[in-house]
């Protein structure tokens, strides 16, 4: 196996339209590599193609063309091995209401051909905090507990790659913390994590690398820090001691006086230093009561790359 957990080349998916309707191109020649051992963010607006890509990786959707390799196994040549190398925690709560968590994990392990002697049902239930609900019917579990069970099912065959599809959508703070603690623990043990989320602050905090998909095309893939570094704009927020008679002015500065009296001064760090900004403020006769800075976050990058032309 190479140093990549997942390699995707020229991946396309076309859904045939109903009679008289046009075809839908969900994926348009995606080339994507996911390094082994990383936490990888797969981001994009609704309808961008993320779910289609995940379902192809999981073997639930047949691709139109392209090549998919998971943990060194070509999906077309070794479909069983490639499918066994990946575990998926879906967004939908697709659970059998009449199975207990223990039964659900045992059935899932059987489907993956895990011998009884190698099953880790109790360990996994403890990992996701369901040991005290091991024998309860799934229909009696809360929504948060059901999401924990989905994670447990994805782990029964100890996959090399774990895909989490919107794992924290609509969950409470306690469950979100538990999920991220488990992600960090599994990743520290060597598991590759692929995450889709609409909570961009989570992706910024958790992910080593990020890919952004829009309209079925890959529009960016890089380390999280490199993506953030594409935007060198910074905003200095200055609260004057008293309303200024005139606004600071200098080449390369955009100055906005906010309703609360704060001066928002935006500048490019590659062209203008903070000292030059402060010099312009002093030249305008502004006495500073407080100052802080803001810079681009992942949301800014995301919106810039996915905005409509």
C-alpha positions in Angstrom: 0.0 0.0 0.0 1.1 3.6 -0.7 1.0 6.3 1.9 -2.6 7.1 1.0 -5.6 5.5 2.7 -7.9 6.4 -0.2 -7.0 7.3 -3.8 -9.6 8.5 -6.3 -8.9 9.1 -9.9 -11.3 10.6 -12.5 -14.4 9.6 -10.5 -17.7 10.5 -12.2 -21.3 9.7 -11.4 -24.2 10.4 -13.7 -27.8 9.8 -12.7 -30.1 9.2 -15.6 -33.1 11.5 -15.6 -36.7 10.4 -15.9 -38.2 10.4 -19.3 -37.8 13.9 -20.7 -35.5 15.1 -17.9 -31.8 15.8 -18.3 -29.1 13.6 -16.7 -27.7 14.8 -13.4 -23.9 14.9 -13.1 -23.3 14.4 -9.4 -19.5 13.9 -9.7 -17.4 15.4 -12.5 -13.9 13.8 -12.7 -12.9 13.9 -9.0 -9.2 13.3 -8.3 -8.6 13.0 -4.6 -6.0 11.5 -2.2 -6.5 10.9 1.5 -3.2 10.3 3.4 -3.2 7.4 5.8 -3.4 8.3 9.5 -4.9 11.8 9.0 -8.2 13.4 10.0 -9.6 14.5 6.6 -12.4 17.0 6.1 -14.7 16.6 3.1 -16.7 19.8 2.8 -19.2 21.3 0.4 -22.6 22.9 0.2 -25.8 20.8 0.0 -26.0 19.0 -3.3 -22.2 19.3 -4.0 -21.7 15.5 -4.3 -20.3 14.6 -0.9 -22.9 11.9 -0.1 -22.6 10.4 -3.6 -18.8 10.2 -3.1 -19.2 8.6 0.3 -21.7 6.1 -0.9 -19.4 5.1 -3.7 -16.6 4.5 -1.2 -18.9 2.4 0.9 -20.0 0.3 -2.1 -23.6 1.5 -1.9 -23.6 3.4 -5.2 -22.0 2.2 -8.5 -19.8 4.8 -10.1 -20.1 5.8 -13.7 -16.4 5.9 -14.3 -13.0 6.3 -12.6 -10.9 4.4 -10.2 -11.3 4.1 -6.4 -8.6 2.4 -4.2 -9.2 2.0 -0.5 -6.2 0.9 1.7 -4.5 -0.4 -1.4 -7.4 -2.4 -2.7 -8.9 -1.4 -6.1 -12.6 -1.3 -5.7 -13.1 -3.0 -9.1 -10.5 -5.7 -8.6 -10.9 -6.5 -4.9 -14.4 -5.2 -3.9 -14.7 -7.3 -0.7 -11.3 -6.2 0.6 -11.9 -2.6 -0.2 -15.3 -2.6 1.4 -13.9 -4.3 4.5 -11.3 -1.6 4.8 -13.9 1.1 5.4 -16.5 1.8 8.0 -19.2 4.4 7.5 -21.3 6.2 10.2 -24.2 7.5 8.1 -26.2 10.6 8.8 -29.5 8.7 8.7 -30.6 6.8 11.8 -31.0 3.4 9.9 -31.3 1.0 12.9 -33.4 -2.1 13.4 -35.9 -1.0 16.2 -36.2 -4.5 17.6 -32.4 -5.2 18.0 -30.5 -4.3 21.2 -27.2 -2.6 20.7 -25.4 -5.8 21.5 -27.4 -7.7 18.9 -26.9 -5.0 16.3 -23.2 -5.2 16.8 -23.1 -9.0 16.7 -25.1 -9.0 13.4 -22.9 -6.3 11.9 -19.8 -8.3 12.8 -21.3 -11.4 11.3 -22.0 -9.6 8.0 -18.3 -8.6 7.9 -17.2 -12.1 8.6 -15.6 -11.2 12.0 -15.1 -14.5 13.9 -16.7 -14.6 17.3 -13.3 -15.0 19.0 -12.2 -11.6 17.4 -15.4 -9.6 18.1 -15.0 -6.6 20.5 -18.7 -5.9 21.2 -18.3 -5.1 24.9 -15.2 -2.9 24.2 -17.0 -1.0 21.5 -20.1 -0.5 23.6 -18.0 0.9 26.3 -16.1 3.2 23.9 -19.3 4.9 22.8 -20.9 4.9 26.3 -23.7 2.3 25.6 -22.5 -0.5 28.0 -25.5 0.1 30.3 -27.9 0.0 27.3 -26.4 -3.2 25.8 -29.7 -5.1 26.1 -32.2 -2.4 25.5 -34.2 -2.3 22.3 -32.9 0.3 19.9 -36.4 1.9 19.7 -36.1 2.9 23.3 -32.8 4.7 22.9 -32.7 8.5 22.7 -31.6 10.2 19.4 -28.1 10.8 20.8 -27.7 7.1 21.9 -28.8 6.0 18.4 -26.0 8.1 16.9 -23.6 6.4 19.3 -24.9 3.1 18.1 -24.3 4.1 14.5 -20.6 4.8 15.3 -20.3 1.5 17.2 -21.7 -0.4 14.1 -19.1 1.3 11.9 -16.3 0.1 14.2 -17.2 -3.6 14.5 -14.7 -4.8 11.8 -12.0 -2.4 13.0 -11.8 -0.6 9.6 -8.6 1.2 8.5 -10.7 4.1 7.3 -13.7 5.5 9.2 -16.1 7.9 7.4 -18.3 10.1 9.6 -21.1 11.7 7.7 -22.4 14.8 9.5 -21.8 13.0 12.9 -22.7 16.0 15.1 -25.8 17.3 13.2 -28.5 18.1 15.7 -26.7 16.5 18.7 -26.1 18.0 22.1 -22.8 19.3 23.5 -22.1 16.2 25.6 -22.5 13.9 22.6 -20.4 16.2 20.4 -17.6 16.1 22.9 -17.8 12.3 23.2 -17.7 11.9 19.4 -14.6 14.1 19.1 -12.9 12.4 22.0 -13.4 9.1 20.2 -12.3 10.5 16.9 -9.0 11.7 18.5 -8.5 8.4 20.3 -9.1 6.3 17.1 -6.9 8.5 15.0 -4.1 8.3 17.6 -4.4 4.5 17.3 -3.7 4.9 13.5 -7.2 5.0 12.0 -7.8 7.3 9.1 -10.9 9.5 9.7 -12.9 11.1 6.9 -15.3 13.7 8.1 -18.2 15.6 6.5 -19.7 18.5 8.5 -21.5 21.8 8.1 -19.9 23.0 11.3 -16.9 24.6 9.8 -15.3 25.5 13.1 -15.2 21.7 13.9 -13.5 21.0 10.6 -11.0 23.8 11.3 -10.2 22.4 14.7 -10.2 18.7 13.9 -8.9 18.2 10.4 -5.3 17.9 9.2 -6.3 18.2 5.6 -9.5 19.5 3.9 -11.0 19.0 0.4 -13.9 21.2 -0.8 -16.3 19.9 -3.4 -18.7 22.2 -5.3 -21.1 21.2 -8.2 -19.5 17.8 -8.3 -16.0 19.1 -8.8 -13.0 19.3 -6.5 -12.3 23.0 -6.0 -9.6 22.8 -3.3 -7.5 20.2 -1.4 -4.7 21.2 1.0 -3.7 21.2 4.6 -6.0 23.2 6.9 -3.3 25.8 7.6 -2.5 26.2 3.9 -6.1 26.8 3.1 -6.4 29.4 5.8 -3.2 31.0 4.5 -4.7 31.7 1.1 -6.4 34.7 2.7 -3.9 37.1 4.2 -6.6 39.7 5.1 -6.7 40.8 8.7 -9.1 43.2 10.4 -8.0 45.4 13.3 -10.9 46.4 15.5 -10.2 49.6 17.4 -12.4 51.1 20.1 -11.5 54.8 20.4 -11.7 56.6 23.7 -14.0 59.1 22.0 -15.5 59.4 18.5 -12.8 60.5 16.1 -13.1 63.7 14.1 -11.8 61.9 11.0 -11.1 58.3 10.0 -7.6 56.9 9.6 -6.4 56.9 6.0 -3.5 55.1 4.3 -2.9 53.2 1.1 -4.1 49.6 1.4 -6.5 50.2 4.3 -10.3 49.7 4.2 -11.8 51.6 7.2 -15.4 51.1 8.4 -16.9 52.9 11.4 -19.4 50.5 13.0 -22.6 51.6 14.8 -21.1 51.0 18.3 -18.2 53.4 17.4 -15.6 50.6 16.7 -13.3 51.2 13.8 -12.8 48.1 11.6 -9.6 48.4 9.6 -9.0 45.7 7.1 -5.6 45.2 5.5 -3.4 42.7 3.7 -0.7 41.4 6.0 1.5 40.7 2.9 1.5 44.4 2.1 0.9 46.3 5.3 2.2 45.7 8.8 0.2 46.2 12.0 2.6 49.0 13.0 1.6 50.9 9.8 -2.0 50.5 10.6 -1.5 51.9 14.1 0.6 54.8 12.7 -2.4 55.7 10.5 -4.7 55.6 13.5 -2.4 57.9 15.5 -2.0 60.3 12.5 -5.8 60.6 12.5 -5.7 61.7 16.1 -7.5 58.6 17.4 -6.8 57.7 21.0 -7.1 53.9 21.5 -9.2 52.5 24.3 -8.9 48.8 23.2 -7.7 46.9 20.1 -8.0 43.4 18.8 -7.6 41.6 15.5 -9.6 39.1 13.5 -8.4 37.1 10.5 -9.9 34.7 8.0 -11.3 31.4 9.2 -12.4 28.3 7.4 -15.9 29.8 6.8 -14.4 32.7 4.8 -12.3 30.2 2.7 -15.4 28.0 2.2 -17.6 30.8 1.1 -15.0 32.2 -1.3 -14.5 28.9 -3.0 -18.2 27.9 -3.3 -19.9 31.2 -4.0 -21.9 31.4 -7.2 -20.2 32.9 -10.1 
